[in-house]
């Protein structure tokens, strides 16, 4: 209402914009933070160089966004004003899907295959560990990390995400090892082809469970043409 009144008495847009930072009616009283899962509100507030009572139009929203996105767990941030007294911060956190070692330290990998934050050893109980023939393959095989995220969210296919223990990336193959000792070979490809391969793997796993052969299976190869798969068994019963 105040803005409309000022315009009605003849202030130009430029003049109004220059006046806004000096109006006490737009002082900051509340910071509303949305989208948090891992980070706490206290952690996010500590990142913001915005003091209570500061004029909302003095704040540089783009600079605040950059400050927030410099935090390793913040994938994207949006900062906006909700007049007259509120600053709104929307956070999209990084989603870890795997781990890798860099210079003997353990790091989380996101859905793009990017290492974004150091991980504690306890994370080994929750995420598969990725090794590789060359580090460039982490980004080159981003579709596979997207597959891991899809698998984690879907929770419908076998082997389930929690069963995955190790992953090895090579130029011509992707090897996955389960916690039960099964080795699975994928052919590198785009997300759609990898998803279809995993659905085929699910059918193979269901067969092995139904026929009580899972304990004997040591290798499933999904890099055969025409949607075929090869299963290799251990010797003996």
C-alpha positions in Angstrom: 0.0 0.0 0.0 2.8 2.4 0.8 4.5 1.8 -2.5 1.3 2.4 -4.4 0.7 5.6 -2.4 4.2 6.8 -3.3 3.7 6.1 -7.0 0.3 7.9 -6.9 1.9 11.1 -5.6 4.2 11.2 -8.6 7.5 9.3 -7.8 9.1 7.8 -10.9 10.2 4.2 -10.8 13.9 5.2 -10.5 13.1 7.6 -7.7 11.0 5.0 -5.8 13.8 2.4 -6.1 16.3 4.9 -4.6 13.9 5.7 -1.8 13.1 2.0 -0.8 16.5 1.3 1.0 15.8 4.3 3.3 12.3 3.2 4.5 12.2 1.6 7.9 9.0 -0.2 7.1 11.1 -2.7 5.1 13.4 -3.7 8.0 14.4 -7.4 8.2 12.6 -9.2 11.0 12.3 -12.8 9.8 14.4 -15.2 7.7 12.3 -18.1 6.3 14.4 -21.1 5.2 12.9 -23.9 3.1 14.1 -27.2 1.7 16.6 -28.3 4.4 17.2 -32.0 5.0 20.8 -32.4 6.2 21.7 -28.8 7.0 20.2 -27.1 10.0 18.6 -23.7 10.0 21.3 -22.5 12.3 24.0 -23.5 9.8 22.2 -21.6 7.0 21.6 -18.5 9.1 25.3 -18.4 10.1 26.1 -18.1 6.4 23.9 -15.1 5.8 25.5 -11.7 6.3 22.1 -10.2 7.0 21.3 -8.6 10.4 17.9 -8.1 11.9 16.7 -4.6 11.3 18.6 -4.2 8.1 16.6 -2.8 5.2 15.5 -5.6 2.8 16.3 -3.5 -0.2 19.9 -2.9 1.0 20.6 -6.6 0.8 22.3 -7.9 -2.3 20.2 -11.0 -3.1 22.6 -12.3 -5.7 25.6 -12.0 -3.4 23.6 -13.9 -0.7 22.8 -16.6 -3.2 26.5 -17.0 -4.1 27.5 -17.1 -0.5 25.0 -19.9 0.2 26.0 -21.9 -2.9 29.7 -21.8 -1.8 28.7 -24.2 1.0 29.5 -27.8 -0.2 26.1 -29.2 0.7 24.1 -26.5 -1.1 23.5 -27.4 -4.8 21.2 -24.5 -5.5 19.9 -21.5 -3.5 17.3 -18.9 -4.2 16.9 -15.7 -2.1 13.9 -13.4 -2.3 12.0 -10.8 -0.4 8.6 -11.3 1.1 7.6 -7.8 2.0 7.5 -6.1 4.3 9.8 -7.9 6.8 10.8 -11.4 5.5 13.8 -12.8 3.6 13.0 -16.1 2.0 15.8 -18.6 1.4 15.1 -21.8 -0.6 17.8 -24.5 -0.6 18.3 -27.5 -2.7 20.8 -29.7 -1.0 23.3 -32.0 -2.7 22.1 -35.6 -2.9 24.9 -38.1 -2.3 24.7 -41.3 -4.3 28.2 -42.8 -3.8 31.6 -42.3 -2.3 35.1 -42.1 -3.8 38.6 -41.6 -2.5 40.7 -38.6 -3.5 44.2 -38.4 -2.1 43.3 -41.0 0.6 40.3 -39.0 1.8 36.7 -40.2 1.4 34.3 -37.9 -0.5 30.6 -37.9 -1.3 29.7 -38.0 -5.0 26.5 -36.4 -6.2 24.1 -37.3 -9.1 26.6 -35.8 -11.6 29.6 -37.8 -10.4 31.0 -34.7 -8.7 32.9 -34.9 -5.4 31.4 -32.2 -3.2 32.1 -32.8 0.4 34.4 -34.9 2.6 32.7 -38.0 4.1 33.2 -39.8 7.4 34.1 -43.4 7.5 30.7 -44.2 8.7 29.3 -43.4 5.3 30.8 -46.6 4.0 27.9 -48.4 5.6 25.4 -46.4 3.5 26.9 -45.7 0.1 28.8 -47.7 -2.6 32.4 -46.8 -3.2 33.5 -45.8 -6.7 36.9 -46.5 -8.1 38.0 -45.8 -11.7 40.5 -46.2 -14.4 40.8 -42.4 -14.7 39.1 -39.6 -12.8 37.6 -38.2 -16.0 35.2 -41.1 -16.0 33.4 -39.7 -13.0 31.8 -37.0 -15.1 31.8 -39.0 -18.3 29.6 -41.7 -16.7 27.3 -39.2 -15.0 24.3 -41.2 -16.4 25.3 -44.0 -14.1 25.2 -41.8 -11.0 21.8 -40.6 -12.1 20.9 -44.3 -12.3 22.0 -44.8 -8.7 19.9 -41.8 -7.6 16.9 -43.3 -9.4 17.5 -46.7 -7.9 17.7 -45.2 -4.4 14.4 -43.3 -4.8 12.6 -46.1 -6.6 13.4 -49.0 -4.2 11.6 -51.5 -6.4 14.4 -53.3 -8.2 16.9 -56.0 -7.4 19.6 -55.7 -6.3 18.4 -52.8 -4.2 20.5 -49.7 -3.7 21.5 -50.8 -0.2 23.0 -54.0 -1.5 25.6 -52.2 -3.7 29.1 -52.2 -2.3 31.6 -51.2 -4.9 31.6 -49.8 -8.4 34.5 -49.7 -10.9 34.4 -47.4 -13.9 36.4 -48.2 -17.1 36.1 -46.8 -20.6 34.4 -50.0 -21.9 32.5 -51.3 -18.8 31.0 -50.5 -15.5 31.4 -53.2 -12.8 29.1 -53.3 -9.8 29.8 -55.5 -6.8 27.1 -56.3 -4.3 27.6 -56.9 -0.6 26.6 -60.5 -1.2 29.6 -61.0 -3.5 27.8 -60.8 -6.9 29.6 -59.1 -9.8 27.5 -57.3 -12.4 28.8 -55.9 -15.7 27.1 -53.0 -17.4 27.8 -51.5 -20.8 28.3 -47.7 -20.5 25.4 -45.8 -22.0 22.8 -43.1 -21.5 20.3 -43.0 -18.6 17.5 -44.7 -20.5 19.7 -47.6 -21.7 21.1 -48.1 -18.2 17.7 -48.0 -16.6 16.5 -50.7 -19.1 19.6 -52.8 -18.3 18.8 -52.5 -14.5 15.2 -53.7 -15.2 16.6 -56.6 -17.0 18.9 -57.3 -14.1 15.9 -57.3 -11.8 14.3 -60.1 -13.9 17.5 -62.1 -13.7 17.7 -61.5 -9.9 14.1 -62.6 -9.5 14.8 -65.8 -11.4 17.9 -66.5 -9.2 15.8 -66.0 -6.0 12.9 -68.1 -7.2 15.2 -71.0 -8.3 17.4 -70.7 -5.2 20.5 -70.1 -7.3 21.6 -66.7 -6.0 24.2 -68.2 -3.7 25.8 -69.9 -6.7 25.8 -66.9 -9.0 29.1 -65.0 -9.3 28.6 -62.9 -12.4 25.8 -61.3 -14.4 26.7 -59.7 -17.7 24.3 -57.2 -19.1 26.5 -56.1 -22.0 25.1 -58.6 -24.4 23.1 -57.5 -27.5 19.3 -57.8 -28.0 18.5 -57.6 -24.3 20.2 -60.8 -23.3 22.1 -61.5 -20.1 24.7 -64.1 -19.1 24.9 -65.6 -15.7 28.0 -67.4 -14.5 27.9 -69.7 -11.5 30.4 -70.8 -9.0 31.5 -74.5 -9.1 29.8 -76.9 -6.8 26.4 -76.8 -5.2 
